[in-house]
Amino acid sequence: MRPFGDPKTLEKRRLKAVTLLKKGLFPGEIAGRLGVDRRSVHRWLRAYRDQGTDGLSPVPASGRPPKLKADDREKLSHMLLEGATTFGYPTDLWTSPRVVDLIRRRFRVKYHTHHISRLLRSLGFSPQKPERRARERDEAASQGWVRSQWPRVKKNAWRLKASLVFLDESGLLMAPLVRRTWAPVGQTPILYQRGRSHERVSMIAALTVSPRRRRVGLYFSLLPN
């Protein structure tokens, strides 16, 4: 199977393999560093010995031309970054059927859901599971408390030899399971959802920090709502 990446990127990878070889690395070590198969490294080195750098130049791909033009692929990437709700979908999850539908509506091009993954990976996206985050959460206030108040609380607890107890009552939402979505590689998406729901299970939990034993304890109890 042809590796992911444009021809220029693949050519740079092959030239990098030659550079590493000249530095004294073995083909197996080069393969490990570049994340490729050892056989590919041997093939590149043979081509370099026979033809020089010309043997590492990109070869025009055979087969059918891509359905989306380069400009349209760039437009699609920007659309995906805007989020699915921007284009009328009920949530911000980019599933393969939704991407297929978006391409059909915006570019008048048909893709099969089984083939859309290769297109998305070439654009730098990968299937990821979003992190849940409540809309009511104030991230700035939370981080501010950790920086300004938490050191003082820990110091006083150690001086008094007292255990710290973080007690909270909450509810487990009977929300649907989070599905995977397509998102840029290395950027885990955030799925915002409302924290209020009638279908939930009440829960009270306490997290304790003992200054004497230097350990953390967790105690909880579930009550049907």
Secondary structure, 3 states (H helix, E strand, C coil): CCCCCCHHHHHHHHHHHHHHHHCCCCHHHHHHHHCCCHHHHHHHHHHHHHHHHHHHCCCCCCCCCCCCCHHHHHHHHHHHHHCHHHHCCCCCCCCHHHHHHHHHHHHCCCCCCCCHHHHHHHCCEEEECCEEEECCCCHHHHHHHHHHCHHHHHHHHHHHCCCEEEEEEEEEECCCCCCCEEEECCCCCEEEECCCCCCEEEEEEEEEEECCCCEEEEEEEEEEC
